[in-house]
């Protein structure tokens, strides 16, 4: 997707918090209290597969999925379990499985959950190009799922996320991206998901994935790593210590577009 003049981007470490009790769900993902930059995530995996979707799927099915079943720790069992939960979605089965795996409990999908996937995605640009990225299958089908669902949903969405992390506040009017897929909600999450830094955003490329999520009641919207946002306002001490308001630039930037097909 597309370049901007003054670019700064949200590193995709913005993960919605989850409660750790059995009564709470885990798709609104918990994160530790750390400080992260808001920048363009220049080293992230951001392939949009624009113009090469079918060719990339053939490559995934003929090469990467078997490679990852053998070499990516935890992937074989996590993928098999996710596919079993999507047995009725024959035309969307792999896409459904990608959403289910991503929104699942990291304590169950040990070594192959959103945590490992996001870590690999945030700084995986070089690995993606050199064939050492460990999640081609999950990244492709999660991207394809969001894009297919977005074609049906059409409209831009207002979403929210809470975190206990801190971010710089000198980013007003800057352009930013997320460095990985980022979980947000159509509903404002309760304070237990974080009180330090929160986000209210308009996303025009993110899609609601509730129907296929491990936790379908959370109104979850996944924002892809290639969507560009502008920080339009920063409020302090309102419903969160710092609230960043983001507006979609209605553009995408995909530095790795079709990198595996060229």
Residue pairs with C-beta under 8 A, 6 or more apart in sequence:
1 46
1 48
1 50
1 226
1 227
1 228
1 251
1 252
1 253
1 254
1 257
2 228
2 251
2 252
2 253
2 254
3 253
4 175
4 228
4 249
4 251
4 253
6 173
6 174
6 175
7 39
7 40
7 174
7 175
7 176
7 177
7 228
8 38
8 39
8 40
8 171
8 174
8 175
8 176
8 231
9 38
9 39
9 40
9 41
9 42
9 175
9 176
9 177
9 178
9 179
9 228
10 38
10 39
10 41
10 167
10 176
10 177
10 178
10 179
10 182
10 229
10 246
11 36
11 37
11 38
11 39
11 41
11 44
11 122
11 178
11 179
12 41
12 44
12 118
12 121
12 122
12 178
12 179
12 180
12 181
12 182
12 225
13 31
13 34
13 36
13 118
13 122
13 165
13 179
13 180
14 31
14 36
14 161
14 163
14 165
14 178
14 182
14 199
15 29
15 30
15 31
15 114
15 118
15 163
15 182
15 183
16 27
16 28
16 29
16 30
16 31
16 161
16 162
16 163
16 183
16 184
16 185
16 189
16 193
16 194
17 28
17 29
17 30
17 31
17 162
17 163
17 164
17 189
17 192
17 193
17 194
18 24
18 25
18 26
18 27
18 28
18 29
18 30
18 193
19 25
19 30
19 192
19 193
20 30
24 192
25 214
25 215
25 217
25 218
26 103
26 104
26 105
26 106
26 107
26 214
26 215
27 103
27 104
27 183
27 213
27 214
27 215
27 218
27 220
28 161
28 183
28 185
28 189
28 193
28 215
28 218
28 220
29 114
29 115
29 183
30 193
31 163
31 164
31 165
31 194
32 164
32 165
33 164
33 165
33 166
33 196
34 165
34 166
35 165
35 166
35 167
36 165
36 166
36 167
37 167
37 168
38 167
38 168
38 171
38 174
38 176
38 231
38 244
39 176
40 175
40 176
40 177
40 253
41 122
41 177
41 178
41 179
41 180
41 225
42 125
42 255
43 122
43 123
43 124
43 125
43 126
43 179
44 121
44 122
44 123
44 124
44 125
44 177
44 179
44 180
44 225
45 120
45 121
45 124
45 125
45 128
45 133
45 139
45 180
45 225
45 256
46 125
46 177
46 225
46 226
46 253
46 254
46 255
46 256
47 56
47 128
47 139
47 140
47 143
47 226
47 254
47 256
47 257
47 258
47 259
47 260
48 143
48 224
48 226
48 252
48 254
48 257
49 56
49 140
49 143
49 144
49 257
49 258
50 254
50 257
50 258
51 257
51 258
52 257
52 258
52 261
53 144
55 258
55 261
56 140
56 258
56 260
56 261
57 140
57 144
59 260
59 261
60 136
60 137
60 140
60 141
64 136
64 137
64 140
65 79
65 137
68 75
68 134
68 135
68 136
68 137
69 75
69 76
69 79
70 76
71 134
72 112
72 134
72 135
73 111
73 112
74 109
74 110
74 111
74 112
74 113
74 116
75 112
75 134
75 135
75 137
75 138
77 109
77 112
78 101
78 104
78 109
78 112
78 113
79 97
79 101
79 112
79 137
79 138
81 101
81 109
82 96
82 97
82 98
82 100
82 101
82 104
83 93
83 94
83 97
85 96
85 97
85 100
86 92
86 93
86 96
86 97
86 100
86 212
87 93
89 95
89 96
89 212
92 145
92 148
92 212
94 141
95 141
95 142
95 144
95 145
95 148
95 212
96 145
96 212
97 141
98 137
98 138
98 141
98 142
98 144
98 145
99 142
99 145
99 209
99 212
99 213
99 222
100 212
100 213
100 214
101 109
101 112
101 113
101 138
102 113
102 114
102 117
102 138
102 142
102 181
102 222
103 114
103 183
103 209
103 213
103 214
103 215
103 220
104 113
104 114
104 214
105 113
105 214
106 113
106 114
106 115
114 181
114 183
116 135
117 135
117 138
117 139
117 180
117 181
118 180
118 181
120 127
120 133
120 134
120 135
121 135
121 139
121 179
121 180
121 181
121 225
122 179
122 180
123 179
124 133
125 255
125 256
127 133
127 134
128 136
128 256
128 259
128 260
129 256
129 259
133 139
136 260
142 181
142 222
143 224
145 207
145 209
145 212
146 181
146 205
146 206
146 207
146 209
146 222
146 224
147 207
147 224
149 207
149 208
149 209
150 205
150 206
150 207
153 207
153 208
156 202
156 203
156 204
156 248
156 250
157 186
157 202
157 203
157 204
157 206
157 208
157 221
158 186
158 200
158 201
158 202
159 184
159 185
159 186
159 200
159 201
159 202
159 203
159 206
159 221
159 223
160 184
160 185
160 186
160 187
160 188
160 189
160 198
160 199
160 200
160 201
161 182
161 183
161 184
161 185
161 189
161 193
161 194
161 198
161 199
161 201
162 189
162 191
162 193
162 194
162 195
162 198
162 240
163 193
163 194
163 196
163 197
163 198
163 199
164 194
164 195
164 196
164 197
165 194
165 196
165 197
166 196
166 197
166 242
167 197
167 242
167 244
169 234
169 242
171 231
171 234
171 244
172 231
172 232
172 233
172 234
173 230
173 231
173 232
174 230
174 231
175 228
175 229
175 230
175 249
176 228
176 229
176 230
176 231
176 246
177 225
177 226
177 227
177 228
177 229
177 253
178 223
178 224
178 225
178 227
179 225
180 225
181 222
181 223
181 224
181 225
182 222
182 223
182 225
183 220
183 221
183 222
183 223
184 199
184 201
184 203
184 206
184 220
184 221
184 222
184 223
185 218
185 219
185 220
185 221
186 208
186 219
186 221
187 218
187 219
188 239
194 240
195 240
195 241
196 240
196 241
196 242
197 240
197 241
197 242
197 244
198 239
198 240
198 242
198 243
198 244
199 243
199 244
199 245
199 246
200 243
200 244
200 245
200 246
201 223
201 229
201 244
201 245
201 246
201 247
201 248
202 246
202 247
202 248
203 221
203 223
203 227
203 229
203 248
204 227
204 248
204 250
205 223
205 224
205 226
205 227
205 248
205 252
206 221
206 222
206 223
206 224
206 227
207 221
207 222
208 219
208 220
208 221
209 220
209 221
209 222
210 216
210 217
210 218
210 219
210 220
213 220
224 252
226 252
226 253
226 254
227 248
227 249
227 252
228 248
228 249
228 251
228 252
228 253
229 246
229 247
229 248
229 249
230 246
230 247
230 249
231 244
231 245
231 246
232 245
232 246
232 247
233 243
233 244
233 245
234 242
234 243
234 244
234 245
235 242
235 243
235 245
236 242
236 243
